[in-house]
Every structure is written in C-alpha cells, then in structure tokens.
C-alpha cells in the first residue's frame, strides 16, 4: 500500500517490528523498532517514549539525502533517537 501511495505523491513511513520483514518487503521508508509484538510505539502509558518513536518516524520524511527504500533503526543514527 505504501508503494501505491508514494506513486500518487503521498510520502509514507512504516513503523516495523521485524527488520527482516522490512528488508524483504522494502517499504519506501521504515523505522525498525525493538519492541514487543503488538507494541510498535513501546509500552502503553509511556507517552514520552511513544512521542519519541513517532518523531523519529516523521524525521525520516525529512531525509532528502536518502532514496527509498530507507530503513532506519530506532535509537541509532539520523532519523531515530
């Protein structure tokens, strides 16, 4: 779905729990997170952590230097905290 939205000019970012899946599927932009399945933004009741994940994902949209597919790991490098 992300690829079709991108073809129509709408930028997308996926938050991915399984990096291996992102490598195979190759979404245009993906933030790989190290959290438990079912918790892509980390634990419930942790708004500051959840905001950090969302901000890191949105920063991938600002990466003019990167061409799709862009895979970033949360907590490492540009585009992640």
N, C-alpha and C positions, 0 to 999 in steps of 0.2 A: 504494500500500500504506500509506503514511504516513497518508493521509486516513482510511482504514478503521480503523487502529489508534487514531487520535485520536478517532474516533466512539465507539470502545469504551472511551475513558477512559485510553488509554496515550499519553503525550506522546512525541513523536519529534523528532529533529534529523537533518537530512541534511547531509553534507559534500559540497559541489558544486564541481566543477572548472570548469564552464561557467555563468557567471552568466546568460547569455542563456537557457539551458535552464531554469534555476530561475524566471526571470521568466515564462516560458510555462507551466511545469508548476504553479507556485505551491504548493510543499510548505508545510505548516504553519510549519515553522522550518527555515532552511537557513543554513549557514555557507559562503560562497563563498571558495574558496582559490585563490591564484595559481600553483599548482604544475603541473608537467608531467603530462600524461595518464598515468594509471596510478599516480600517487603522491599520493593525496589527503591524506596526512599528511606530505608532503615526502619528502626523500631517506631511503633505508634507512640504518641505522646512525647516525641522528641522534635519539636518544630524547628529548632535552630539547625539541627542536623539535616532535616528534610529540606529546609530552605537552601542549605549549602549544596545539596545534591541537585536541586532544581537550578540554582545559579550556575553550577558547573556545567550542566547540560546546556543551558542557554548560552553560555560563553562559547560553546562550540560553533554557534551561528556566527560569531564574530571572527572566526579564524579564516581570514581572507587568504592566508598563505597555504592553506591545506585544500587539497582536492579530494572529493569523495572517492572511495569510502574513507572516512575519518573515524578511527577507533581510538578513544581516549580512556584511560583508567582513572576512576575517581581517586583522588589523593596523590596523583602523580602528574607532573608536567603542566603545560599550559592547558587551560580549559577545564581543569579539575582542581579541587582543593587538596 
